[in-house]
C-alpha cells in the first residue's frame, strides 16, 4: 500500500467527519459508473470526504443544492491542515495568500472572486457576487471592498504557522516549481445534483504556492475550473490552472457530454486535449471530475494520484481516478 493510500486510510478511520450512519469505505477505482442515485455529490481529493458530508447535511437541512455546494467547500476553507485552500493556504512569492473561488448553478447563474485577500470564505463571496451584483467576477481589492460592503469579516493578514514555515524554507531557493500531487494541488472542486436533477458546483483555492503576485488560476474562471448546465451535467477541475485554462477544461467536458459522450469519455478527451496543448507534461498534473444528468460519473487525470469523494444520502467513499500516464 502506498504511503499516500495508508495516510488516506488512516485519516478516514480516524475522522469524525464521516456521514453518520452511512457506509464509508474505499471503493477502489470506479469510474464511468452509473451511480444513478440522487442526490449525488462529487468532490476532489481527500478533503472531499468531510466536505461531501457537510454538503449532504446541508442538503438534508435546506434541500438546496446551491447551499450544499457552498457549505461543503466552506468546510475545506477552514481546514487548517490544507495548504491549498483558504487563508491558511501557502502564499504567493511575496508572502501574501490570495484566494480564488467560483460557484455556479445549472440555470447559468454564476459568480466568482479572484486574487482576493483577507476573506475567510471566498466561496460565500463568490455566491454574493452571483446573487447581489450584475457581474460574474470581482477581483483583488474590488472583491475585498465588496466583501466589506456585504459585511464579511476581514481577517488579519498573516500566514498560518505551517504556511509561514513553508514560505521561509521556500525563500532559501525561491524556485517556482509546482510539484505534482503535492500540497499545492489540493483545490476543492465540488459538483452535485439534488433529488430532482438540479445541478450546481463550487470551487475554491489559494492557488499555486509561490505564484507571482496577481496570478489567477482556473478555479474562479467559469468554464475552466467549473461549469454546470442543467441540460447536460457538471464538471470541475484541479491541478495546474494554466493548463486547464488553455483548454477551457470544465466547459469542454460539459460540451462533450452534450454531444453524447459519457462523463468518463469526456474527462479522458479533456486530458488528451490538455496534453496536446501543454509542454513539459511530465511536470503537469491536472484532474477532472464530471457527472451527467443520469447520475453517471467520470474522472480522469494526467498522472496517477488524483482521487475524489463520491457522496450520496447513504454513502460517502473515496475513489481513485484513472490517469493517462
Ligand atoms: C490553480 N487549479 O490555482 C488551482 C490549483 C489546484 O489542486 O487545483 N490545486 O491552478
Boltz pocket constraint, residues with backbone or C-beta under 6 A from the ligand:
constraints:
  - pocket:
      binder: B
      contacts: [[A, 84], [A, 184], [A, 185], [A, 186], [A, 187], [A, 188], [A, 205], [A, 206], [A, 207], [A, 208], [A, 216], [A, 217], [A, 218], [A, 219], [A, 237], [A, 238], [A, 239], [A, 240], [A, 241], [A, 242]]
      max_distance: 6.0
